Amino acid sequence: MIQLAQGAKKKMKWFRRDVEQKETPATSIEEQRAEKLAQMGAQLSATRQQYGFSIEDVVNYTKIPRKLVQGIEEGNLEDLPEPVYIQGLIRQYADALGYKGSEFASTFPIGTSRVVLKPVWKNPSFFKLRPFHFYLLYVLIIVGSVSGLSNWLNGATMIANETKPSVKPGNVAQGNKPTPGKPESETQTNTFSRNQKEVEVGVTLKEESWIQVIADGKITYQGTLKEGSKRTWKAQKELTVKAGNAGGVLVSVNQQEAKKMGKPGTVEQLRIALN
């Protein structure tokens, strides 16, 4: 019995020693962190004060919250995040004071602690639909419908503009009123007058027409004359009259009988010059 009791005692001692050995590392790491943080915080605080910097100066320069700066200087682990983040804050603080931040912070023990991030999609309320979601969906549908209708109307307008036929003076059928505008082609007709001191040309518009008049090499008129208009031009040596709708223009040279310049919708040019 005595031997059994002694054997049981030995086993209990071995068990306690084994448990103490397993628990000691976790406790010692926490103590090491607290002790090291107190040393490093005191060193950083002393250096800061030596340079004449306030805590606010450090906060403004490093963008580290005031509470964390004070936690580092005071060695208060409760006010600080996970050890791996503490090491990063120490490195940033040390860099600001002129230390080699990476080397300075590497002495702070972080152990094997891990930061566990819980996925938000595992939260049952993450996919829960609320009235706001339906309202947002309604707004998106309305915006999409208005945008689509606007694009469709713009496309229809562009197609209509592209397919709209253009009317040119040369394509106007006889009897139709020509479209005023600058002619693209011309037919020249030369008329010479003898024994005259000057050249005179008068026009009477039976239909609206574009007219250009050149007297002695200078353009004296260019524009569109309406139906019923009457105009007269004179020149010393040469006078040229160009009409975009020759059939609607009556021309009188040196007060002679007025005659049509040409066919409706055609471009004609009349040139009168003294020898």
Sequence and secondary structure as in RCSB ss.txt:
>XXXX:A:sequence
MIQLAQGAKKKMKWFRRDVEQKETPATSIEEQRAEKLAQMGAQLSATRQQYGFSIEDVVNYTKIPRKLVQGIEEG
NLEDLPEPVYIQGLIRQYADALGYKGSEFASTFPIGTSRVVLKPVWKNPSFFKLRPFHFYLLYVLIIVGSVSGLS
NWLNGATMIANETKPSVKPGNVAQGNKPTPGKPESETQTNTFSRNQKEVEVGVTLKEESWIQVIADGKITYQGTL
KEGSKRTWKAQKELTVKAGNAGGVLVSVNQQEAKKMGKPGTVEQLRIALN
>XXXX:A:secstr
 HHHHHHHHHHHHHHHHHHHHHHHHHHHHHHHHHHHHHHHHHHHHHHHHHHT  HHHHHHHH   HHHHHHHHHT
 GGGS  HHHHHHHHHHHHHHTTS HHHHHTTS  TT       GGGSGGGG   HHHHHHHHHHHHHHHHHHHH
HHHHHHHHHHHHHS    GGG  TTS    S  S  EEEEEEE S SSEEEEEEESS EEEEEEETTEEEEEEEE
 TT EEEEEESSEEEEEESSGGGEEEEETT   EE SSTT  EEEEEEE 
